[in-house]
Each structure stands twice: as structure tokens, then as C-alpha cells.
Amino acid sequence: MKREKISELTTNRLSVYLRCLNELNAAGIKTISSQELAEQFNLNSAQIRKDLGYFGEFGVRGTGYFIDDLREHLIKILGLDKPHRVGIIGAGRLGTALANYNGLDKSNFTVIALFDNDKTKIGEQVGASKIPVHDVRKIARVVRDEDIDVAVLAVPARAAQRVLNQIMTAGVKAILNFAPAPLTARLGVKVKTVDLTTSLESLAYFLARPNTPHITNAQQHSHHASQIKTDKRQL
């Protein structure tokens, strides 16, 4: 792997590539070129080659990518070759909905515990998997005993930083945050925020201007790749 800082956009795209490869593998397809992959899933072939190039040479000239091999490489690159145990802080509507999310069944992420400060919820079991709700004050012990390595914040904005501090003190270094609040993490801790309000407001902007041309992500990638080629010719 090249000694370069890999952006979050790149890792997001790797996840998309893996999902596409999983579909192709399920269909019994053995090999595919970057161009075919791009055309079939509305991606950008130049971007695919660039992203994969950060991590090595995976394609074979005249053949393309062996789907099984590339899937295995991406699984390892994304750290999905080992199970991840998830704790959700906040056993309200959002927290319990996330705990019941069936999409995790196909991944290496398993929700192990929920946490809350509501005494009426502590001790309950959520969903078909009967995930226990723990007292939020016991995060450190439960994280240690259950070997939790990923946390999800589903708490009110006013409590988010305080809860984040608890999680970091407990030793969790990967946090998915749903609280609409800016958070400060320690060095070595990754916080990824899912801001539903911002996403919805972006859609509202689109609806307010229905006749205005909008550039999709795929078009942006294509334009960027074309611009790189143009710049190289001018050098």
C-alpha cells in the first residue's frame, strides 16, 4: 500500500465496490474489467482504478479483476475479515431501530448491547436477538466484558459530547454519531457523523429548484477524471 493518507471518500467508495462485487459473485461472474464494473453499476472506471491503486495491483491485463480475489482484498482492506461488536448508546426510537436493522446480518457487525439512563428501559431486551439495555453508567465495564470495538451515538445533542467522552474513556476508538452536534474526539479516535438534517435540507434545495441542472456524484467523478487527463496533456 502506498504511504499516502487515504481519504474517507475513498474508503466509502471501496465499500460500494465491495457491494457491487458481492452482487457479481452471487450471480456467478468470475472476472470483470474496471470499465464493465463502472458501466454496470454507474461508477467511474478511472476512479475505480485510482482507488484500488492505493492498495496494490489487482487487475490482470486482458482479463480484468478476478472477482473472488478482489473481494477478499477489499474485505481485508476494510477490516471486515474479523467480527466487530457494536454498542448503541441511546435506547430510544432511533437506537432500538438501529439495533433491529436487518442489514447488519450480512456484515461482520453485530449489535451486542444498548445503553440508556432511563431506569424503565434498563434491563429490557430489544428485538428478536434480545439485545440487553444496560445502565449508561456501566459503559466501561460492558465494553470491556463484551469486547465492544464500535459504538453508535443515538442520544440528544446536548448529551453527545459527554457520552462520547465516556465511550472514549472506555477504550472505544470507532464511533458512528447520529446526534446533530459538533463533537471533539481524542487523537486516535474516529467519529463519523450521520447528519440527517443536513441531508434532508440538501434534498429540499433540490426540490426548490427543479429546473436547475444538478451534478451527481458519478458525474463529478467523471468530470474530475477528465480534468486530470486535460491537465496532464497541458503539462
Buried (B, 14 or more C-beta within 10 A) or exposed (E): EEEEEBEEEBBEBBEBBBEBBBEBBEEEEEBBBBBBBBEEBEBBBBBBBBBBEBBEEBBEEEEBBBBEBBBEBBBEBBEBEEEBBBBBBBBBEBBBEBBBEEEBEEEBBBBBBBBBBEEEBBEBEBBEEEBBBBBBEBBBEBBEEBEBBBBBBBBEEEBBBEBBBBBBEBEBBBBBBBBBBEBEBEEEBEBEBEBEEEEEEEEEEEEEEEEEEEEEBBEEBBEEBEEEEEEEEEE
